[in-house]
Amino acid sequence: MDITLTGITRDNFYEVIELELEKAQEKHLPSNVFSIAESTLSETFFPRAICLGDQVVGFLMYQFGEIGDFDEGECTIWRFMIDRNHQNTGVGKAVMPLLIDEIKAHDRCRLIEIYYDPKNLAAKKLYTRFGFKPVGEREDGDVIAELDV
Ligand SMILES: CC(C)(COP(=O)(O)OP(=O)(O)OC[C@H]1O[C@@H](n2cnc3c(N)ncnc32)[C@H](O)[C@@H]1OP(=O)(O)O)[C@@H](O)C(=O)NCCC(=O)NCCS
């Protein structure tokens, strides 16, 4: 599968913000336009387009803990979505190793953290497959899962 991760640029911005989820999935994350706006608040955010060949098929965003802060050394994957027309076709599984390698290449963290709704089976399967282990629960009931890197 010809999957790559790229930055958000004037060439792919409209494709990224037009990606769609199923209605029932929209509760899992805010819109991509919101995330891209949020990413401008701090240089610790990394919003990325997921491309299949030349086509944008997904979006994700991660953030490193602030240096000197309680979460220094941690990276949180805040957003991970695949367009509804490309879900369950292996894109998530193809992206995950690229994402983990990219995060490691920053050399800024010792663990990667991700949160998911325990009822979100696709997310649970995907993260578990790549070694994320549940370590707790957030106030909203989402599972906290971590991967040492
Ligand atoms: C979660 C998500 C990113 C997974 O990406 P994907 O490209 O669809 O996943 P893949 O096709 O690579 O499949 C990954 C695993 O999930 C399973 N899966 C995918 N879609 C599924 C579904 N609708 N129901 C149950 N399992 C599903 C696959 O069978 C596979 O399991 P396996 O490891 O046993 O083979 C994607 O479904 C998505 O964007 N969901 C909506 C947004 C969301 O919930 N994001 C996560 C927020 S934490």
The ligand as an ORCA input file, in Angstrom:
! r2SCAN-3c Opt
* xyz 0 1
  C     -10.290      3.784     13.839
  C      -9.793      3.978     12.401
  C      -8.757      5.109     12.385
  C      -9.151      2.663     11.923
  O      -8.603      2.845     10.637
  P      -8.936      1.843      9.414
  O      -8.075      2.227      8.283
  O     -10.405      1.816      9.202
  O      -8.460      0.447     10.047
  P      -7.836     -0.817      9.283
  O      -8.629     -1.089      8.027
  O      -6.374     -0.654      9.147
  O      -8.173     -1.962     10.350
  C      -7.602     -1.978     11.653
  C      -8.319     -3.027     12.478
  O      -9.635     -2.562     12.814
  C     -10.633     -3.451     12.307
  N     -11.753     -2.654     11.848
  C     -11.733     -1.658     10.936
  N     -12.948     -1.116     10.808
  C     -13.751     -1.789     11.661
  C     -15.118     -1.698     12.011
  N     -15.907     -0.805     11.425
  N     -15.601     -2.536     12.960
  C     -14.810     -3.443     13.568
  N     -13.469     -3.581     13.306
  C     -12.977     -2.766     12.349
  C      -9.961     -4.197     11.181
  O     -10.560     -5.453     10.955
  C      -8.545     -4.332     11.718
  O      -8.498     -5.384     12.667
  P      -7.413     -6.575     12.586
  O      -6.167     -5.967     13.177
  O      -8.011     -7.621     13.418
  O      -7.240     -6.897     11.141
  C     -10.965      4.340     11.431
  O     -11.930      3.291     11.471
  C     -11.646      5.644     11.719
  O     -11.269      6.689     11.154
  N     -12.686      5.641     12.585
  C     -13.450      6.852     12.879
  C     -12.621      7.869     13.672
  C     -12.102      7.272     14.954
  O     -12.842      6.616     15.679
  N     -10.826      7.524     15.224
  C     -10.167      7.012     16.390
  C     -10.288      7.972     17.488
  S      -9.443      7.322     18.914
*
